[in-house]
Amino acid sequence: MPADLHYLSLDEVARRLKARKLSSVELTLSLLDRIDKVDPGLRSYATVTADRALADAARLDEETGAGTSRGPLHGVPIAVKDLCNTEGVPTAAGMVIHRDNVPSRDATVVARLKQAGAVILGKLQMTEGAYGAHHPAIPAPLNPWNPAYWTGSSSSGSGAATAAGLCFASLGSDTGGSIRFPSTMNGLSGLKPTWGRVSRAGVFPLAESLDHIGPMARSALDAAIVLGVIAGADPDDPTSVGLPVPDYAASVDQGVRGRRIGLPSNLHGLDEDSGRALDVAVEVLQKAGATIVDVKLPDGFDQGARDWVPLCGVEAALAHDATYPLRASEYGPVLSGLLDQGRRLSAVEFARMQLRRAALTGELNRLLGSVDLLLMPVMARAVWSTEALLAAGRDPEAVAGRLRYTAPFDLSGHPTLTLPGGMSAEGVPVGFQIVARGFEEGAILAAGHAYQQETDWHIRRPPL
């Protein structure tokens, strides 16, 4: 087996498995060995389910030998964020209070991965309750590119493990940016689907009307493969949408020729790294046949980022109503602060923010009606050291500034794809995002794939 087997794309590994050039047991053993060697220094896994993974891999190899394939994930080892219920496996959602929670049933996304033949290696570490900080008693995952830099919240373990070759893809969740932040900081291709495209049944909520579940992978093609498995209506989630699920992987090579891609003229605060990533994306996408169009973000865009924290706080307070404030002493200070803020917000203020949210959604729908796609930064400041993040603090304006280009698309529910687009001087990846109309994930995946046919940022690996 090649020494860097763990860094192959999910698509390549799946093809080798199907051609019987690899067995799932060999592949799973290789990754479990790498987890043993590498993860003590990264802390990306909350739980490793080695015995279960090997048993599943052996069964899937038997199916392969009998000429049966469950699809493109058959025998491929992946991992899931620790807020997705997994039958018989602890699911703590990054919380000390839930460390003994062992679900009796899989979340729908986990069940679909298993049905498609994925081998689940374990559960990935995350911030407390999927909000902005890890519980003080749980060590945060480290960035495999540079441990002095932020790993991204809250899908921090998903970002670190996927980048470090500890799984071939992972599931993350995004309520204010938590697929996009760890994707950009770890050099991944992370997809936040349209709200309702992927079932949230069996997933611990932060704020249910804002929560999105999606794939974090090493390429747009790999993300397309995973999305095709987990997307679709679910009777256990009445908010999931019953639109047909396209074959995203089959259409990923459609490219961007003739596409109109909007680039906002009123972006502000971008540092040199973020600006350069957008400039390169413009150049590459134009060469691929897209037309770049000047557009303007809605007037309410920045206000949406400021409204996000209190809106999230109200829904989070509802999600934690059974344990907070009853067991407040077992919570960390950052999540406690959010819940307290949510419980204090008046109904009038909440209604006012909801009306602003509806207006912003309408304005973004109008903007995306004038172009096919929208090109955006992920963060104005492209990379954050953990020291700088602590210094910036948790005051409302500082948080809104970090959320400026992510949270509004959680409020509106539009799909976005984060792509690696450069490296900072500190050796940390820099990303950007492409946004589409609702349920047009295929369009951003095709754009991302076209970009990655002409660039190599997505095949660079951390110096481990």
N, C-alpha and C positions, 0 to 999 in steps of 0.2 A: 504494500500500500504506500502511496506517496506520503512523504513526511508532513506535507501541509494539507492533508486530506480535510482537516477541520475548516480550512479556509475556502474550500470549493463553494460555488454557488449552490443554492438549493436545487435549481434547475439541472445543473450538471450532476449532482449526486443522485437525483431522481432518475436521470437517464442511465447512469451506471447501474443503479439497482435494478431497473427494468431489464437491462441487457445482461444481468447476472455477472457483471464485472466486479460487483461488490455484494456482500450480504448485509442485511440490516443488523445482524448480530455483530459482525466485524465493525461496522460503522458505529454502532452504539457503544461497543467496548472502547473504541478509539476515543470517542468524545467523553465517556465517563472517566477514562484515564486522564484526559486533558483537564477535565474539571477538577480531579483530585490534585493535579500538579499546579494548576494556574489559579483556580478560584480562591484558595486561601488568601491570596494577595489582592483579589478583586472584590470578594464578598457579594457576588452577583446573585447567587442562589440562596433562597430561604430554605428550600428543601430539595434534596436530590433523591429521586425515586429509582435507584439503580436496579434493584431486583425486579420491580414491576416493568421497567423499561426493557430489560433483557428478556423477560418472559414474553412481552409483547413483540419484540423484535424476532424472537424465535418462531412465534406463531405466524408472523407475517412472512418470514422466509419460507415456511411450509406452504403458505398460500401461493407465493411466487413459484415455488417448485411445482405446484399443481396447476400452474398456468392461470392463476387468478391475480388480478390487479385491482386495487380499490381506487386507483387514480394516481395523480402526480405526486402525492405525499406518501405513497405506499412505502413504508419502511424508513422514512426520513425522520431523524431525531430533531425535535424542536422543544421549546419550553414555553410556559405561560406565566403571565404576571400573577402574583399571589393574591389577587382579588377575584380570580375566576374559580368558582367552586370545582373541586376535583374529588370525586367519590373516594372515600377512604384515606384521603391525604390532607394533612393540616392546611387550612386556608385562613391566614391571619390578616390579610389586607394591610400588612405593615404595622399591626397594632398589638401591643402587649395584651390588651384586654381580650383578644380573640386567638391567642396562641394555641389554645386547646380546641379550637373549632375544627371538627372533622366532618365535612358534609357527607350526606348519604347519597348524593346525586350530583352528577356533573352539570356544570353550566352548559348551556346550549352550544356555545362556541367550542368548549372542550369536547363535548360529545361529537360534534361534527368533525373535529380534527381526528378523533379516534376512528370514527366511521370511515374516514378517508384514508386511514392507514398510517397516520402519523404516530411516531413513538414519542411519548411525553417523557422527557428526561427529568422534569421536576418543576418547581415553582420558583419564580424569580422575585427577588427582593424589591421593595418599593417604599415610598414615603408613607407616613402614617395616614391611613384612611384615604390615600391617593391625593392628599393635599400637598402643601409646599415644603414640608420638612420631614426628615426621618424621626421616628420616636427616639428620644435620648438614650434609651436602653438598647437600641438596635443599630449596630454600625452601618453606616451608609456605604453602598457600593462605590468603588473607585473607578475613575476614568482610565481605561487601558492605554490611552494615548499619552496621558500625562496625569499622574495621580494628584497633582496640585490643582487640577481643574475640575469644575462641576461636571457631574455625570448626567445631569438633567433630572427634573422631577416630572411626574412621580414614577414613570416607568424606567427608573434608573437601572435596576437589575436587568431589564430587558435590553436596554441599550448596551450595557457593558458586556453581557454574555454573548449577544449576537455579534458585536464587533470583535470580541476576543476569540471567536471560534469555539465557543462552548455550547452552541446550538446552531442550527442552520437557518432558523428564523424564530421569532417569538411573537407573542401577543402583548400589546400594550393597551393603555386606555388614555384618552385625551379629553379632559374637561375644560382646561384652559390653555393647554399646550404640551401635555405630558406624553404624547407620542413625538411631537415635533422637537421639543427641547432635547431629549436624549438622542433623537435621531441626528440632529445637527451636531451635537457635541461628541458623538461617537462615530460619525461618518457613515450613517445608515440611510436607507430609503424607507421612510416611514409613512404609512398611509392612514390618515384620519378619514374614514368613510363618511358619507352623508348620514346625518342622524336618522335612525330607523332602518338603515341598510343592513346592519348587523345586530342580532338579538343581544339584549342585555340581561336576559333571564339567567339567574344564577351568578351574576356578577355583583360584588359588593358595591353599592353606589356611593359616590361623593355628592353629585347633584344630578338627579336623574334626567332632567330636561337638557342637560349639558354634556352628559357622559357619552363618549364614543369609544367603541372597541375596534381595534384594527391591527394589521400586521406591521412588524418592524423587521426588515430584511436587509440583505446586502445589495439588492438591485430592484429596479422597478418591476422587472419580470418576476422575481421571486415574490414580491409583494402581491403581484397579480395572481399568482398561483394560490397563495394562502387566502386572499380575499374571495376567490371563486369557491373555496370550500366553506368559509364561515358565513358568507352573506346569505340573505334570504329571509322570508317570513317565518315566524315562529309562533305557534299558538300559545306558548308560555309567555310571550312578550307582546301584548296588544299594541304597543307602539311600533313594532317592526312592520315594515312596509312590504306588501305582497307583490311588488313588481318582479318580473322575471330576472333571474341572475344571469348576466351575460358570461360568456367564456372570455374572461378578461385576458388570460394568457394567450389565447388564440388570436386576439385582436391587438396585442401590444405592439406589433410591428407596423401598425397603420400610419405611424409618423405624424408630422404636424404640417405637411405641405398644404397650403391654403388656409391654415388656421390663423385667426386674428387673436393675438395675445396682448392683453392690456398691461402696460407698465405705468403705475401711478406716478404722476408728476409731483404729488404732494406728500411723498415719503419724507420723513424728517428724522434727524438724529442718527443717521447711519454712520458707522465708523468705516474706516478704509476697507477692512476685510469684508464686511457685509456689502458694501458698494461694489467691490471688485467681483464678488460672487455673482451679483446681478448682472454686471456688465458682461461677464463671460457667458452667462446663460443667454443673454440677448444675442450675442454674437453667434453662439452655437445654434440656437433655435432659428435664427434668421437664415443661416447657411442650410439648415434642414428644410427650409421652405416656408417658415412661418412669417407673418407680417406683424411687426411690433407697433402697437397703437398707443398713443398717449391717452391716459384716462385720469380721472381724479377720484380719490376715495371719498365716500360720503362725509358730510360735515359731522355726522354723529359717530364716526369710526372711533376716535380717541375716547369719546365719552363711553362707548361700549366697553372699552378696556377698564375704565374706572368703575363702571357699574358691575363688572363681573364679580368682584369679591363679595359685595353684599348679597347679590343674587345667589351666588354659590353658597354663601353662608346660610341663607334661609333654607335651601333644600338640604344642605348638609345637616342642619339642626334637626330636620325631620328624619333623615336617615339614621341619626344617632339618638333619637328620642328615647329609646329603651335604656340606654346606658349613660346618657349625658343630660343633665349634670349629676345624676345619681352616683356615678363612679368617676367623677371628674379627676380625682387624684391619680387615676391610672392613665390619663391622657397626657401627651406632650404639650408644651406651651403654644406651639404654632397652631395646631388643630383646635385646641381649646379656645384660642383667640378667635378663630373663624366661627366656631359654634356660638360663642358668646355674642359676637356681632350679629349673627343671623337671628338669634333669639331676641335681640334688642330692636331690630328693624321694624318700623311701624308698617301697618298694612297700607297706609297711604303712600309711603315711600316705595314700598315694594311694587305697588300698582303703577306708580309713576315710572319706575325702572322697566317694568314689563312692557309698558307702552313704548318707551324708547327702544327697547329690544325689538319689538314688532316693526317699528319704523325703520330701524337699521337693517333688519332682514329684508324689508321691501326695497330699500335703497340699494342693497347689495344685489338683490335679484335683478333690479333694473340695470345696474352696472354690468352684470354678467350677461344680461340680454343684449348688450351692445358689442360684446366680444365673445370669443369662444373660451378663453382661459385668461387667468390673471396671474401675473408674475409678482412675487412678494418676497421680502426678507422674512426670516424666521424671528430674528432679534435685531434690534438696532445696533447693539453691541454684540459682535459676532460670537465671541467666546468669553466665558466668565471663569476666573479662578475662584476657588472656594473662599479665599481670603477677601476678594473683591465683593463676592456675594454677601458675605457676612457684614462687610462694611456698609453695603448699600442698605441693609436692614429690611424691615417689613412694613415701613410706613406706606400708606395707601398710594402715594404718587410713585414711589420706587417700584412697588409691585405692579402698578398699572403700566409703568414704563417698560418693564420686562414682558408684560402681556400684550403690549400695544398691537403687535402684528399677528398674534395667535388667537387671543380670547374672542375677538369679534366674530371669528368664523365658527367658534363653538356656540356663541349666542345665536347665530343664523343657521347653523347646521350644515354649511356647505362643505364638500369634500376637499381635502388638500393633500398634496404629496410633497414631502420634504426630501430633498436630494442633496448629497454632498457636492460642494462646488468650489473647494479650495482648502488651503491649510493656512493657519495663522503662523506668525513667527515663532510661537511657542510649540509648534508641532501638534496643534489641536485642530480637528476638522472644522470647516465653516460650511454652512448650508444655506439653502434658499427654499422657497415653497412655490408650488403651482396650485392654483385654486380653480375649481370648475363649478358649473351649475349643479344643482342637486341631482344626484343619481347618475352623474356623468363621470364616474370614476374611470371608466375606460379611456376617456379623453386625456385625463392627466397621466394615467399609466403609459399611454402611447407617447405622450410628450416626454415623460421621464425616460422612457426606453430610448427614444430618438436622441435625447441629450447624452445618455450613457453609451451610445454607440460611437460618440465622437470625443468622449472624455474618459479619463481613467481614475477619477477620484474614488469611484465606488469599488475599485479593485485594490486600492491601497489598504494595508493592514497595519495595526498598531505594533510598536516595537517591543513585543513581549519575549 
